[in-house]
C-alpha cells in the first residue's frame, strides 16, 4: 500500500524548508532575507497582472504559483526567526476577511449595493488603523506601491475626510496650473525643479483618474500596451520595404502611427 502523497500546499512548504536548510539547501535561497526577496515579490505580482492582461490563463496558473511561493518564502523566513509561520499568515487573512465582511459572516445586515459595502469596508479599515494607533489618515498607505498607484490611494484616503476638489473642473484647472509651472522651469533650465513639477503634474493626473473612477496604473498599462502594439505596426510596415525605423523619418512614422490607429478601430 503506497503512502498518500502530501497535499500540494504541504509539499510546497516542505520544498521551501529543504531549500532553506543551511547545510543541504540551496546556497542562494539560504542567504536571502525579507529585503532581498521583496523585489521578487513585487515582480511576481506584476507578472500575474500581465498574464491577466494578456488573457493567458495557463500562464496565470504558473504566475500565481510563483506569487504563492513568495508568500511561502517570507513565511518560512519568519518562522525561522520565531516571528510567525504560514498558518499564522493564513489565519490572519481569514480573520481579517471575516471582520471586514460583517454582512456575510456576522449579524450586520447586507448592504444594498457594492458602493455601500465598499464604504463600510473603508470604515472598518479606519477603525482597525485607530486600534493599531495609526492615527494619521495616510499612515498605512504603503510606501512600496508603484508611485502612480500610491498617488491615487493617497488622494482617495484624503478625500474620505473632505480634502478633495468638488468636481473634475477644479482638477483640470490644477492641471493647467501645473503645466504652466513646468513650462516656466523648462525655460529656466532647472533640472531639479523640472523633476519636481513633472511629479506634481503626474500627481494631479492620478487624482483626476481617481475622480473619474479609473485606476491610473491600469490605464497606463493599457497605454503602454497600445504604444508597443502601434509601434510594432510601424516596424512591420517599414519591414515590407526592407527598412527599420532608424531608416525612416518622423513624418512617415507618424503617418504609419495614424494608420495603426485606424486599423485598430476597424
NUMIDO-891456 format. One record per residue (C-alpha): residue in three letters; x, y, z. Coordinates in steps of 0.1 Angstrom, whole numbers, plus 5000, padded with zeros to 4 digits. Each point is the difference from the previous one (the first is absolute). Example, Ala and Ser with C-alpha at 12.3 -4.5 7.8 and 13.67 -1.06 7.14 Angstrom:
<pts>
+------+------+------+------+
! resn !   c1 !   c2 !   c3 !
+------+------+------+------+
!  ALA ! 5123 ! 4955 ! 5078 !
!  SER ! 5014 ! 5034 ! 4993 !
+------+------+------+------+
</pts>
This chain:
<pts>
+------+------+------+------+
! resn !   c1 !   c2 !   c3 !
+------+------+------+------+
!  UNK ! 5000 ! 5000 ! 5000 !
!  UNK ! 5015 ! 5033 ! 4989 !
!  UNK ! 5002 ! 5031 ! 5022 !
!  UNK ! 4975 ! 5027 ! 4993 !
!  UNK ! 5019 ! 5029 ! 4983 !
!  UNK ! 5000 ! 5032 ! 5019 !
!  UNK ! 4975 ! 5027 ! 4992 !
!  UNK ! 5015 ! 5025 ! 4974 !
!  UNK ! 5004 ! 5028 ! 5025 !
!  UNK ! 5016 ! 4978 ! 5026 !
!  UNK ! 5024 ! 4988 ! 4973 !
!  UNK ! 5009 ! 5035 ! 4990 !
!  UNK ! 5007 ! 5009 ! 5037 !
!  UNK ! 5022 ! 4969 ! 5003 !
!  UNK ! 5019 ! 5011 ! 4968 !
!  UNK ! 5006 ! 5034 ! 5016 !
!  UNK ! 5013 ! 4984 ! 5032 !
!  UNK ! 5025 ! 4980 ! 4979 !
!  UNK ! 5011 ! 5030 ! 4979 !
!  UNK ! 5007 ! 5020 ! 5032 !
!  UNK ! 5019 ! 4972 ! 5018 !
!  UNK ! 5033 ! 5015 ! 5010 !
!  UNK ! 5019 ! 4968 ! 4993 !
!  UNK ! 4983 ! 4982 ! 4971 !
!  UNK ! 4979 ! 5028 ! 4985 !
!  UNK ! 5006 ! 5024 ! 4971 !
!  UNK ! 5027 ! 5026 ! 5009 !
!  UNK ! 4981 ! 5028 ! 4982 !
!  UNK ! 4968 ! 4993 ! 5018 !
!  UNK ! 5017 ! 4997 ! 5033 !
!  UNK ! 5017 ! 5034 ! 4998 !
!  UNK ! 4968 ! 5019 ! 4992 !
!  UNK ! 4982 ! 5024 ! 5024 !
!  UNK ! 4967 ! 5018 ! 5000 !
!  UNK ! 5016 ! 5030 ! 4984 !
!  UNK ! 5017 ! 4981 ! 4972 !
!  UNK ! 4969 ! 4979 ! 4992 !
!  UNK ! 4976 ! 5030 ! 5000 !
!  UNK ! 5009 ! 5012 ! 4965 !
!  UNK ! 4992 ! 4965 ! 4987 !
!  UNK ! 4967 ! 5000 ! 5017 !
!  UNK ! 4990 ! 5033 ! 4983 !
!  UNK ! 5013 ! 4986 ! 4966 !
!  UNK ! 4979 ! 4969 ! 5004 !
!  UNK ! 4969 ! 5020 ! 5008 !
!  UNK ! 5005 ! 5020 ! 4968 !
!  UNK ! 5005 ! 4968 ! 4980 !
!  UNK ! 4966 ! 4988 ! 5013 !
!  UNK ! 4984 ! 5033 ! 4988 !
!  UNK ! 5018 ! 4996 ! 4966 !
!  UNK ! 4986 ! 4965 ! 4995 !
!  UNK ! 4965 ! 5013 ! 5008 !
!  UNK ! 5004 ! 5029 ! 4976 !
!  UNK ! 5010 ! 4976 ! 4972 !
!  UNK ! 4973 ! 4975 ! 5008 !
!  UNK ! 5025 ! 4972 ! 5003 !
!  UNK ! 4985 ! 4979 ! 5027 !
!  UNK ! 5025 ! 4972 ! 4997 !
!  UNK ! 5027 ! 5025 ! 5007 !
!  UNK ! 4978 ! 5015 ! 5028 !
!  UNK ! 5000 ! 4966 ! 5017 !
!  UNK ! 5038 ! 5000 ! 4999 !
!  UNK ! 5003 ! 5036 ! 5012 !
!  UNK ! 4976 ! 4995 ! 5029 !
!  UNK ! 5022 ! 4971 ! 5010 !
!  UNK ! 5031 ! 5022 ! 4999 !
!  UNK ! 4981 ! 5026 ! 5021 !
!  UNK ! 4989 ! 4974 ! 5025 !
!  UNK ! 5036 ! 4988 ! 5003 !
!  UNK ! 5010 ! 5036 ! 5010 !
!  UNK ! 4975 ! 4998 ! 5029 !
!  UNK ! 5013 ! 4966 ! 5011 !
!  UNK ! 5036 ! 5014 ! 4997 !
!  UNK ! 4993 ! 5030 ! 5023 !
!  UNK ! 4980 ! 4978 ! 5024 !
!  UNK ! 5028 ! 4975 ! 5003 !
!  UNK ! 5026 ! 5027 ! 5007 !
!  UNK ! 4977 ! 5014 ! 5027 !
!  UNK ! 4995 ! 4965 ! 5015 !
!  UNK ! 5038 ! 4995 ! 5002 !
!  UNK ! 5002 ! 5033 ! 5020 !
!  UNK ! 4972 ! 4990 ! 5023 !
!  UNK ! 4977 ! 5028 ! 4987 !
!  UNK ! 4971 ! 4981 ! 4984 !
!  UNK ! 4993 ! 4972 ! 4976 !
!  UNK ! 4979 ! 4993 ! 4969 !
!  UNK ! 4971 ! 4988 ! 5020 !
!  UNK ! 5000 ! 5033 ! 5019 !
!  UNK ! 5000 ! 5019 ! 4967 !
!  UNK ! 4971 ! 4981 ! 4987 !
!  UNK ! 4981 ! 5003 ! 5033 !
!  UNK ! 5006 ! 5037 ! 5001 !
!  UNK ! 4986 ! 5007 ! 4966 !
!  UNK ! 4970 ! 4977 ! 5007 !
!  UNK ! 4993 ! 5020 ! 5032 !
!  UNK ! 5004 ! 5033 ! 4982 !
!  UNK ! 4976 ! 4990 ! 4972 !
!  UNK ! 4973 ! 4988 ! 5025 !
!  UNK ! 5005 ! 5032 ! 5020 !
!  UNK ! 4997 ! 5022 ! 4969 !
!  UNK ! 4969 ! 4982 ! 4987 !
!  UNK ! 4976 ! 5001 ! 5030 !
!  UNK ! 4971 ! 5000 ! 4975 !
!  UNK ! 5011 ! 4965 ! 4989 !
!  UNK ! 5016 ! 4984 ! 5032 !
!  UNK ! 4983 ! 5021 ! 5027 !
!  UNK ! 4966 ! 5013 ! 5011 !
!  UNK ! 5002 ! 5033 ! 4980 !
!  UNK ! 4975 ! 5003 ! 4972 !
!  UNK ! 5013 ! 4998 ! 4965 !
!  UNK ! 5005 ! 5033 ! 4982 !
!  UNK ! 4978 ! 5007 ! 4971 !
!  UNK ! 5028 ! 5004 ! 4974 !
!  UNK ! 5037 ! 4997 ! 4994 !
!  UNK ! 5006 ! 5038 ! 5006 !
!  UNK ! 4984 ! 4998 ! 5035 !
!  UNK ! 5020 ! 4969 ! 5008 !
!  UNK ! 5032 ! 5017 ! 4989 !
!  UNK ! 4993 ! 5030 ! 5022 !
!  UNK ! 4993 ! 4976 ! 5030 !
!  UNK ! 5033 ! 4982 ! 4992 !
!  UNK ! 5019 ! 5033 ! 5002 !
!  UNK ! 4983 ! 5008 ! 5033 !
!  UNK ! 5011 ! 4967 ! 5014 !
!  UNK ! 5036 ! 5006 ! 4988 !
!  UNK ! 5000 ! 5034 ! 5016 !
!  UNK ! 4990 ! 4985 ! 5033 !
!  UNK ! 5028 ! 4974 ! 4997 !
!  UNK ! 5025 ! 5027 ! 4994 !
!  UNK ! 4988 ! 5019 ! 5030 !
!  UNK ! 5003 ! 4968 ! 5021 !
!  UNK ! 5036 ! 4996 ! 4988 !
!  UNK ! 5007 ! 5036 ! 5010 !
!  UNK ! 5004 ! 5010 ! 4964 !
!  UNK ! 4982 ! 5034 ! 5005 !
!  UNK ! 5013 ! 5017 ! 4969 !
!  UNK ! 4976 ! 4997 ! 4970 !
!  UNK ! 5028 ! 4991 ! 4977 !
!  UNK ! 5020 ! 4979 ! 5025 !
!  UNK ! 4996 ! 4966 ! 4984 !
!  UNK ! 5000 ! 5008 ! 4963 !
!  UNK ! 5030 ! 4977 ! 4990 !
!  UNK ! 5031 ! 5019 ! 4989 !
!  UNK ! 5009 ! 4970 ! 4978 !
!  UNK ! 4970 ! 5004 ! 4977 !
!  UNK ! 5007 ! 5012 ! 4964 !
!  UNK ! 5002 ! 5038 ! 5002 !
!  UNK ! 4970 ! 5006 ! 4978 !
!  UNK ! 4978 ! 4975 ! 5019 !
!  UNK ! 5011 ! 5014 ! 5034 !
!  UNK ! 4992 ! 5036 ! 4988 !
!  UNK ! 4964 ! 4989 ! 4992 !
!  UNK ! 4998 ! 4982 ! 5034 !
!  UNK ! 5013 ! 5030 ! 5019 !
!  UNK ! 4974 ! 5023 ! 4984 !
!  UNK ! 4973 ! 4975 ! 5005 !
!  UNK ! 5008 ! 4997 ! 5037 !
!  UNK ! 5001 ! 5038 ! 5004 !
!  UNK ! 4967 ! 5003 ! 4981 !
!  UNK ! 4983 ! 4979 ! 5027 !
!  UNK ! 5006 ! 5027 ! 5025 !
!  UNK ! 4989 ! 5028 ! 4977 !
!  UNK ! 5033 ! 5011 ! 4985 !
!  UNK ! 4989 ! 4998 ! 4964 !
!  UNK ! 4989 ! 5022 ! 4971 !
!  UNK ! 4963 ! 5002 ! 4995 !
!  UNK ! 5001 ! 4989 ! 4963 !
!  UNK ! 5024 ! 4992 ! 4972 !
!  UNK ! 4998 ! 5037 ! 4989 !
!  UNK ! 5024 ! 5010 ! 5028 !
!  UNK ! 5023 ! 4971 ! 4991 !
!  UNK ! 5003 ! 5011 ! 4964 !
!  UNK ! 5007 ! 5036 ! 5012 !
!  UNK ! 5028 ! 4986 ! 5022 !
!  UNK ! 5013 ! 4980 ! 4970 !
!  UNK ! 5002 ! 5032 ! 4980 !
!  UNK ! 5018 ! 5017 ! 5029 !
!  UNK ! 5026 ! 4972 ! 5003 !
!  UNK ! 5006 ! 5000 ! 4963 !
!  UNK ! 5007 ! 5037 ! 5001 !
!  UNK ! 5024 ! 4996 ! 5029 !
!  UNK ! 5018 ! 4972 ! 4982 !
!  UNK ! 5004 ! 5022 ! 4969 !
!  UNK ! 5016 ! 5027 ! 5022 !
!  UNK ! 5025 ! 4976 ! 5014 !
!  UNK ! 5008 ! 4986 ! 4966 !
!  UNK ! 5007 ! 5036 ! 4988 !
!  UNK ! 5022 ! 5005 ! 5030 !
!  UNK ! 5019 ! 4968 ! 4994 !
!  UNK ! 4998 ! 4988 ! 5036 !
!  UNK ! 5001 ! 4962 ! 4998 !
!  UNK ! 4992 ! 4995 ! 5037 !
!  UNK ! 4970 ! 5024 ! 4998 !
!  UNK ! 4989 ! 4983 ! 4968 !
!  UNK ! 5000 ! 4966 ! 5017 !
!  UNK ! 4980 ! 5015 ! 5029 !
!  UNK ! 4974 ! 5015 ! 4977 !
!  UNK ! 4997 ! 4969 ! 4979 !
!  UNK ! 4993 ! 4981 ! 5032 !
!  UNK ! 4973 ! 5026 ! 5009 !
!  UNK ! 4985 ! 4996 ! 4966 !
!  UNK ! 4999 ! 4961 ! 5003 !
!  UNK ! 4985 ! 5003 ! 5035 !
!  UNK ! 4971 ! 5022 ! 4987 !
!  UNK ! 4994 ! 4975 ! 4971 !
!  UNK ! 4998 ! 4972 ! 5025 !
!  UNK ! 4975 ! 5021 ! 5020 !
!  UNK ! 4980 ! 5006 ! 4968 !
!  UNK ! 4999 ! 4962 ! 4993 !
!  UNK ! 4987 ! 4994 ! 5035 !
!  UNK ! 4973 ! 5026 ! 4995 !
!  UNK ! 4990 ! 4983 ! 4968 !
!  UNK ! 4999 ! 4965 ! 5016 !
!  UNK ! 5030 ! 4989 ! 4979 !
!  UNK ! 5030 ! 4981 ! 5015 !
!  UNK ! 5030 ! 5019 ! 4987 !
!  UNK ! 5023 ! 4970 ! 5000 !
!  UNK ! 4976 ! 4980 ! 4979 !
!  UNK ! 4995 ! 5030 ! 4977 !
!  UNK ! 5037 ! 5005 ! 4995 !
!  UNK ! 5006 ! 4963 ! 4994 !
!  UNK ! 4974 ! 5001 ! 4973 !
!  UNK ! 5016 ! 5030 ! 4984 !
!  UNK ! 5034 ! 4983 ! 5002 !
!  UNK ! 4986 ! 4969 ! 4983 !
!  UNK ! 4984 ! 5022 ! 4973 !
!  UNK ! 5033 ! 5018 ! 4993 !
!  UNK ! 5018 ! 4967 ! 4996 !
!  UNK ! 4973 ! 4986 ! 4977 !
!  UNK ! 4999 ! 5031 ! 4978 !
!  UNK ! 5038 ! 5003 ! 4998 !
!  UNK ! 5002 ! 4964 ! 4990 !
!  UNK ! 4976 ! 5008 ! 4972 !
!  UNK ! 5024 ! 5028 ! 4989 !
!  UNK ! 5029 ! 4975 ! 5000 !
!  UNK ! 4980 ! 4974 ! 4981 !
!  UNK ! 4990 ! 5025 ! 4973 !
!  UNK ! 5036 ! 5013 ! 4996 !
!  UNK ! 5013 ! 4964 ! 4999 !
!  UNK ! 4979 ! 4995 ! 4968 !
!  UNK ! 5025 ! 5023 ! 4983 !
!  UNK ! 5030 ! 4985 ! 5018 !
!  UNK ! 5003 ! 5030 ! 5023 !
!  UNK ! 5002 ! 5006 ! 5037 !
!  UNK ! 4987 ! 5030 ! 5020 !
!  UNK ! 5034 ! 5017 ! 5000 !
!  UNK ! 4999 ! 5000 ! 4962 !
!  UNK ! 4967 ! 5018 ! 5000 !
!  UNK ! 4990 ! 5035 ! 5012 !
!  UNK ! 4975 ! 5015 ! 5024 !
!  UNK ! 4975 ! 5010 ! 4974 !
!  UNK ! 4999 ! 4965 ! 4985 !
!  UNK ! 4998 ! 4983 ! 5034 !
!  UNK ! 4973 ! 5024 ! 5012 !
!  UNK ! 4979 ! 4991 ! 4969 !
!  UNK ! 5005 ! 4963 ! 5007 !
!  UNK ! 4990 ! 5006 ! 5036 !
!  UNK ! 4968 ! 5016 ! 4988 !
!  UNK ! 4995 ! 4969 ! 4978 !
!  UNK ! 5005 ! 4977 ! 5030 !
!  UNK ! 4973 ! 5019 ! 5019 !
!  UNK ! 4976 ! 4997 ! 4970 !
!  UNK ! 5007 ! 4963 ! 4998 !
!  UNK ! 4992 ! 4995 ! 5037 !
!  UNK ! 4967 ! 5019 ! 4996 !
!  UNK ! 4991 ! 4978 ! 4970 !
+------+------+------+------+
</pts>
